[in-house]
Structures are given as C-alpha cells and as structure tokens.
Amino acid sequence: MHHEDEVRLIAYQIWEEQCYPEGRELEHWFKAEAVWQERQGQIQHIAKDQPSRTDLPAPRLTRARKQAGAAPRRSR
C-alpha cells in the first residue's frame, strides 16, 4: 500500500472513532500523517534491532541444484 493510501485509511479510522464529525478532514489527515510517521519510525527501529541470525543453519541445496552446480532456471 502506498503512503497516501495508508494515511487515508488511518484518517478514515480516526473519523470513525470520533463518530463521523463533519468539517475536521484536515485535522484527521494531519493526525493520520503523524500516526503513519510514528509507525514508520517504529518499523525502522525494530528492523535495526533485529540481530543477524548466525545461529541458524545455512539453507540446504536440493540434489538437482547440487548436481547442476547452480540454481535452476525458471521456464516461461
């Protein structure tokens, strides 16, 4: 979903939560922008805090890939 679509959805949810008031579209839009920005900051923070998973085993190659020595090509 694109930024504007996400903000529009958040603004609509705010409008619903406030029992559908009229004439407060800009207020809801700016509040939705702030909510979107906060969520993006949280997502980036979480992504930075994720440790690399060196404890996981490397992916296994299938027998066909081992024999071919490379990844199989997809047919169209």
MARGUBA-90785 format. One record per residue (C-alpha): x, y, z; residue number from 1; residue in one letter. Coordinates in steps of 0.1 Angstrom, whole numbers, plus 5000, padded with zeros to 4 digits. Layout:
<rs>
R     u     v     w    k  r
R     X     Y     Z  NUM  A
...
</rs>
This chain:
<rs>
R     u     v     w    k  r
R  5000  5000  5000    1  M
R  5013  5035  4992    2  H
R  5019  5062  5017    3  H
R  4989  5083  5007    4  E
R  4966  5053  5008    5  D
R  4978  5043  5042    6  E
R  4973  5078  5056    7  V
R  4938  5080  5040    8  R
R  4929  5047  5058    9  L
R  4942  5059  5091   10  I
R  4924  5092  5087   11  A
R  4892  5073  5080   12  Y
R  4896  5052  5111   13  Q
R  4902  5083  5132   14  I
R  4870  5098  5117   15  W
R  4850  5066  5126   16  E
R  4864  5066  5161   17  E
R  4852  5102  5166   18  Q
R  4817  5093  5155   19  C
R  4819  5108  5120   20  Y
R  4822  5145  5127   21  P
R  4820  5169  5098   22  E
R  4844  5197  5089   23  G
R  4875  5181  5105   24  R
R  4891  5165  5075   25  E
R  4924  5184  5077   26  L
R  4927  5176  5114   27  E
R  4922  5139  5108   28  H
R  4946  5140  5079   29  W
R  4974  5156  5099   30  F
R  4968  5133  5128   31  K
R  4969  5103  5104   32  A
R  5002  5116  5090   33  E
R  5016  5118  5125   34  A
R  5004  5082  5132   35  V
R  5019  5070  5099   36  W
R  5053  5087  5107   37  Q
R  5054  5072  5141   38  E
R  5047  5037  5128   39  R
R  5074  5041  5102   40  Q
R  5099  5051  5129   41  G
R  5089  5020  5149   42  Q
R  5093  4998  5119   43  I
R  5128  5011  5112   44  Q
R  5137  5009  5149   45  H
R  5126  4972  5150   46  I
R  5145  4964  5118   47  A
R  5177  4979  5132   48  K
R  5173  4960  5165   49  D
R  5170  4926  5148   50  Q
R  5202  4906  5154   51  P
R  5215  4887  5124   52  S
R  5207  4850  5128   53  R
R  5241  4834  5126   54  T
R  5227  4806  5148   55  D
R  5205  4793  5120   56  L
R  5219  4767  5096   57  P
R  5226  4777  5061   58  A
R  5199  4767  5036   59  P
R  5203  4733  5021   60  R
R  5207  4728  4984   61  L
R  5185  4704  4966   62  T
R  5201  4674  4950   63  R
R  5193  4688  4915   64  A
R  5209  4722  4923   65  R
R  5240  4704  4937   66  K
R  5243  4683  4906   67  Q
R  5238  4712  4883   68  A
R  5262  4734  4903   69  G
R  5239  4764  4900   70  A
R  5203  4774  4906   71  A
R  5179  4760  4881   72  P
R  5164  4784  4856   73  R
R  5128  4791  4855   74  R
R  5109  4783  4823   75  S
R  5084  4807  4810   76  R
</rs>
